[in-house]
Amino acid sequence: MGTVWFCLVAIMLAGYVVLDGFDLGVGVLHLWLGRTDAERRILMRSIGPVWDGNEVWLIAAGGTLYFAFPSLYASGFSGFYLPLMMVLWLLILRGISLEFRSHISGPIWSTLWDTTFSLASLLLAVFYGAALGNVVRGVPLDANGRFFEPLWTNFMPSGETGILDWYTVIVGVVALAVLTLHGATWIGLKTEGVLYSRAVRSASVIWWLVAFLTVALTLVTFLMFPQLFMNFRIQVWGYVFPILAIAGLLGMKWTIGREDATAFGCSCAYIVGMLTSVVFSVYPSVLPASTNPAFGLTVANAKAGEYGLKIGLIWWVIGMALASGYTIFVYRNFAGKVGSADSEEHESY
């Protein structure tokens, strides 16, 4: 049951990154692609009905993690207390800027909300990437499964590490580039005219950056942590995950500029492929220890009781069916382009 729940948590986190990732990317591009107030309103309307629903999956993933792997939840949330509080504040600021822009307007206020929205989105993407980098690199767990890391120390990925070092910063930069590209494909899907053209041009340029960073990060990761390649050697079927990522990346290159959802779908496939490749490479670890591998948290020593996991699976299926149904309903009703012809009287963003 531990492996089943490990896979379920990984799927939920990947789903959150795919869903909330594109509106983070829209936020990063908000000031760059939106040159006028009307264009920025269109960009906000492109994510308006779905952004808060997307973040539900983060809460659901956190709740699932708490239920299935309480030791990991306790260790991670205490050790990463400072960055988690920063992420919480960034989520709050981002939500405030989205909601308040249409209620407290004016040249100064609109500029404040737009800047806050973009900056919070950018920093969230970097922090999410740095968090993933910490999981890959490992944290200084002690024999009791506890640790604490400051925001940074000497920026070295070994010894007395901090949340930020040169490796985790690189992962954060890669995450920023990937989610920005993801947002550009979403803008291309949802807009038309000049915004569509800018989104296509931006996606075409950012694609090359993402391709370069993907290759560079993969090489650096396997050179620094060769043990991550072990699962691929033992279980060859695991190559399906990096193949999915490569197919998604190449698919984006061929489909950027099409007037359909192909490029966005390829971006989703790339993100899922990259994240599942990481998950597959670290299994059965859920939080490796950089101090002593024996202190690391694994599926076996971090999971909850078998009986609870079995009963909980029933309720998880019911809850996820409801959440998935709602998500599908919203996206189907929100399908189509968002343009300046939309009624200003009824807009909320």
Secondary structure, DSSP 8 states (H G I E B T S, - for coil): -HHHHHHHHHHHHHHHHHHHHHHHHHHHHHHHH--SHHHHHHHHHHHTTTHHHHHHHHHHHHHHHHHH-HHHHHHHHHHTHHHHHHHHHHHHHHHHHHHHTTTS-SHHHHHHHHHHHHHHHHHHHHHHHHHHHHHHH-B---TTS-----SBSSS-SSSS--SB-HHHHHHHHHHHHHHHHHHHHHHHHH--HHHHHHHHHHHHHHHHHHHHHHHHHHHHHHHH-GGGGHHHHH-GGGGHHHHHHHHHHHHHHHHTT-SSSHHHHHHHHHHHHHHHHHHHHHTTEEE-BSS-GGG-EEHHHH---HHHHHHHHHHHHHHHHHHHHHHHHHHHHT-S---TTS-TTT---
